[in-house]
Amino acid sequence: MGDKPKLRVIDHEIVRKKQRGYCDTLHHPDEKINQIKQVLEGQSDLSTLDLFAGRGNCSKIYTDYGFVQANEFKGKVFTELREQIREYPNIFINRTNSFLDFHKRIAEKQTFDVIDLDPYGFPNRFFPDVFLLIEKGFMFVTMPKPYVNILNGITKVHLTSYYGEQNPSMETIIERIALWGLCHWRKVELIDSLDLKSVWRFAFAVEKVKATEYTGVRNR
């Protein structure tokens, strides 16, 4: 019995190492690509912000629907990304910290039709303000399942501060993301979800709404 927590820690570290190495069995590029194709079918002339492009698996698919701004910060991964997208003129790459870059884009009043939010870890720090970057379109969000991670004290407080509990369910997470959208008067509706072992992959439709129309209250 006493060895089980230790073994779980070892297994967790093995998974983390594979994630850092962009192992396909943990990053699930095929499943994500199929979801993108399903959600964006028939769309064109879209602008996409891929905040954590990695090696560009999804960025290259987004070019089928328009122009892509792809962010990546890690030096080795960025070098591989640059090599991967050489034949894709619709992808513009930027080596930057997306946790800081998205605030800059908000200040410059940029907007996109599609936002892909797939950080290494929880994407919570982007909410609610990331909705200022989209007025009508789609948002793809990769969310690690809290209960398959080893929740230390910091992670527990982090999740509690965003979701009201240290081990939120998928339903709670979806409800909170939709609520964050309303912070900036965006109606957020889940249109697809994938269960990918240790993570969920959500696809949301996002649309800016008028506060008076949404609430049924007239300005005086």
Stockholm file with secondary structure:
# STOCKHOLM 1.0

chainA/1-220         MGDKPKLRVIDHEIVRKKQRGYCDTLHHPDEKINQIKQVLEGQSDLSTLDLFAGRGNCSKIYTDYGFVQANEFKGKVFTELREQIREYPNIFINRTNSFLDFHKRIAEKQTFDVIDLDPYGFPNRFFPDVFLLIEKGFMFVTMPKPYVNILNGITKVHLTSYYGEQNPSMETIIERIALWGLCHWRKVELIDSLDLKSVWRFAFAVEKVKATEYTGVRNR
#=GR chainA/1-220 SS CTTHHHHHHHHHHHHHHHHHTTCHHHHCHHHHHHHHHHHHTTCCSEEEEETTCTTSHHHHHHGGGEEEEEEECCHHHHHHHHHHTTTCTTEEEEESCHHHHHHHHHHTTCCCSEEEECCSSCCGGGTTGGGGGCSEEEEEEEEECGGGSCCCHHHHHHHHHHHSSSSCCHHHHHHHHHHHHHHTTEEEEEEEEEEETTEEEEEEEEEECCHHHHHTCCCC
#=GC SS_cons         CTTHHHHHHHHHHHHHHHHHTTCHHHHCHHHHHHHHHHHHTTCCSEEEEETTCTTSHHHHHHGGGEEEEEEECCHHHHHHHHHHTTTCTTEEEEESCHHHHHHHHHHTTCCCSEEEECCSSCCGGGTTGGGGGCSEEEEEEEEECGGGSCCCHHHHHHHHHHHSSSSCCHHHHHHHHHHHHHHTTEEEEEEEEEEETTEEEEEEEEEECCHHHHHTCCCC
//
